């Protein structure tokens, strides 16, 4: 069963804040760990998938929450 091991709350931060927070959190994780990123920056809708592809990490989920935030689940490569 896949379990989210870390949540990165970057709500209220603008670009590049959410990606910087995610990159910092990834340094303290192991390969295969799953991280949840919460963001309110609309730019994250294109930034996070692009970053995941370039960095070699896997974007497992991307959704907009009922509260108007964006939620991403990333698996560390």
ROKE-496709 format. One line per 8 residues: number of its first residue (from 1); their letters; for each residue y, x, z of N, C-alpha, C. Coordinates in Angstrom, 2 decimals, padded with zeros to 5 digits. Layout:
REM ROKE-496709
NUM = a = Y X Z Y X Z Y X Z; ... .
END
This chain:
REM ROKE-496709
1 = xxxxxxxx = -001.18 000.84 000.00 000.00 000.00 000.00 001.24 000.89 000.00; 002.18 000.58 -000.89 003.42 001.36 -000.98 004.40 000.87 000.08; 004.97 001.82 000.80 005.89 001.50 001.88 007.18 002.28 001.69; 008.29 001.60 001.88 009.59 002.28 001.81 009.73 003.10 003.09; 009.94 004.39 002.92 010.00 005.29 004.07 011.43 005.55 004.54; 012.41 005.35 003.67 013.81 005.60 004.01 014.69 004.57 003.31; 015.75 004.14 004.00 016.76 003.28 003.39 018.09 004.03 003.40; 018.73 004.07 002.24 020.03 004.70 002.09 021.04 003.58 001.86 .
9 = xxxxxxxx = 021.92 003.38 002.83 022.92 002.31 002.73 024.22 002.91 002.21; 024.47 002.72 000.93 025.68 003.24 000.30 026.64 002.11 -000.08; 026.49 000.96 000.57 027.37 -000.16 000.29 028.79 000.22 000.68; 029.74 -000.13 -000.17 031.14 000.18 000.07 031.58 001.50 -000.53; 030.65 002.29 -001.02 030.99 003.57 -001.64 031.12 003.38 -003.15; 032.07 004.08 -003.74 032.20 004.04 -005.20 031.59 005.29 -005.78; 031.41 005.29 -007.08 030.80 006.40 -007.80 031.54 007.70 -007.49; 030.88 008.76 -007.21 029.43 009.01 -007.24 028.77 008.86 -005.87 .
17 = xxxxxxxx = 029.41 008.19 -004.92 028.90 008.07 -003.56 027.45 007.66 -003.42; 027.02 006.57 -004.07 025.62 006.16 -003.91 024.63 007.23 -004.37; 024.92 007.90 -005.47 024.00 008.94 -005.96 024.01 010.17 -005.05; 025.16 010.51 -004.52 025.26 011.64 -003.59 024.46 011.34 -002.33; 024.60 010.14 -001.80 023.86 009.75 -000.59 022.36 009.75 -000.86; 021.96 009.27 -002.03 020.54 009.26 -002.38 020.00 010.68 -002.53; 020.74 011.54 -003.19 020.30 012.93 -003.38 020.16 013.64 -002.03; 021.08 013.40 -001.11 020.98 014.00 000.23 019.73 013.51 000.96 .
25 = xxxxxxxx = 019.47 012.21 000.87 018.30 011.64 001.55 017.00 012.18 000.97; 016.97 012.42 -000.34 015.76 012.93 -000.98 015.38 014.31 -000.48; 016.35 015.10 -000.04 016.07 016.45 000.45 015.18 016.43 001.69; 015.24 015.33 002.45 014.47 015.23 003.68 013.18 014.42 003.53; 012.73 014.25 002.29 011.53 013.46 002.04 010.49 014.30 001.30; 009.29 013.75 001.24 008.19 014.42 000.54 007.89 013.69 -000.77; 007.22 014.39 -001.66 006.81 013.79 -002.93 005.98 012.54 -002.63; 006.27 011.48 -003.36 005.57 010.22 -003.19 006.27 009.25 -002.25 .
33 = xxxxxxxx = 007.21 009.75 -001.42 007.96 008.86 -000.54 008.80 007.90 -001.37; 008.98 006.71 -000.83 009.81 005.71 -001.50 011.09 005.49 -000.71; 012.19 005.50 -001.42 013.50 005.29 -000.80 014.12 004.02 -001.35; 014.77 003.28 -000.49 015.52 002.09 -000.88 017.00 002.47 -000.85; 017.68 002.22 -001.94 019.12 002.46 -002.02 019.82 001.11 -002.12; 020.80 000.90 -001.23 021.62 -000.30 -001.27 023.02 000.12 -001.67; 023.57 -000.52 -002.68 024.89 -000.15 -003.19 025.66 -001.41 -003.59; 026.98 -001.28 -003.59 027.83 -002.37 -004.07 028.61 -001.96 -005.31 .
41 = xxxxxxxx = 028.54 -000.71 -005.68 029.24 -000.20 -006.86 028.55 -000.71 -008.12; 029.24 -001.51 -008.96 028.61 -002.03 -010.18 028.15 -000.91 -011.12; 028.78 000.25 -011.05 028.37 001.37 -011.89 026.98 001.86 -011.58; 026.47 001.53 -010.39 025.12 001.97 -010.02 024.06 001.35 -010.93; 024.38 000.20 -011.56 023.41 -000.45 -012.45 023.02 000.45 -013.61; 023.92 001.29 -014.07 023.58 002.24 -015.14 023.33 003.63 -014.59; 024.05 003.99 -013.51 023.93 005.34 -012.95 022.56 005.63 -012.35; 022.03 004.71 -011.57 020.77 004.98 -010.87 019.60 005.12 -011.85 .
49 = xxxxxxxx = 019.42 004.22 -012.82 018.33 004.44 -013.77 018.47 005.75 -014.56; 019.68 006.08 -014.96 019.90 007.33 -015.69 019.57 008.53 -014.82; 020.04 008.50 -013.58 019.78 009.60 -012.65 018.28 009.76 -012.41; 017.58 008.64 -012.22 016.13 008.71 -011.98 015.42 009.36 -013.15; 015.80 009.00 -014.35 015.18 009.56 -015.55 015.45 011.06 -015.66; 016.69 011.44 -015.45 017.08 012.85 -015.58 016.45 013.70 -014.48; 016.38 013.16 -013.27 015.90 013.93 -012.12 014.38 013.99 -012.03; 013.70 013.15 -012.81 012.24 013.13 -012.77 011.66 012.24 -011.69 .
57 = xxxxxxxx = 012.52 011.54 -010.94 012.05 010.59 -009.94 011.80 009.25 -010.63; 011.06 008.37 -009.97 010.66 007.12 -010.60 011.39 005.93 -010.00; 012.08 005.18 -010.84 012.74 003.95 -010.40 011.70 002.84 -010.44; 011.34 002.32 -009.27 010.31 001.29 -009.18 010.86 -000.12 -009.24; 012.05 -000.31 -008.66 012.66 -001.64 -008.62 014.17 -001.52 -008.75; 014.77 -002.51 -009.38 016.22 -002.61 -009.47 016.56 -004.09 -009.49; 017.36 -004.52 -008.54 017.70 -005.94 -008.46 019.07 -006.13 -007.83; 019.65 -007.29 -008.09 020.89 -007.67 -007.42 020.52 -008.64 -006.32 .
65 = xxxxxxxx = 021.01 -008.40 -005.11 020.66 -009.25 -003.98 021.55 -010.49 -003.95; 021.16 -011.45 -003.16 021.93 -012.68 -003.01 023.31 -012.41 -002.41; 023.44 -011.28 -001.70 024.71 -010.91 -001.08 025.64 -010.18 -002.05; 025.18 -009.96 -003.29 026.02 -009.28 -004.28 025.90 -007.77 -004.27; 024.94 -007.25 -003.55 024.68 -005.80 -003.55 023.59 -005.50 -004.59; 023.39 -004.24 -004.83 022.33 -003.80 -005.74 021.31 -003.05 -004.90; 020.05 -003.33 -005.17 018.95 -002.72 -004.42 018.04 -001.99 -005.40; 017.75 -000.74 -005.07 016.88 000.09 -005.90 015.79 000.69 -005.02 .
73 = xxxxx = 014.61 000.81 -005.58 013.53 001.52 -004.91 013.13 002.68 -005.82; 013.16 003.88 -005.25 012.90 005.10 -006.00 011.75 005.85 -005.35; 010.81 006.34 -006.15 009.73 007.18 -005.64 010.06 008.62 -005.97; 010.05 009.47 -004.95 010.35 010.88 -005.14 009.20 011.56 -005.89; 009.57 012.32 -006.90 008.57 013.03 -007.71 008.00 014.20 -006.94 .
END
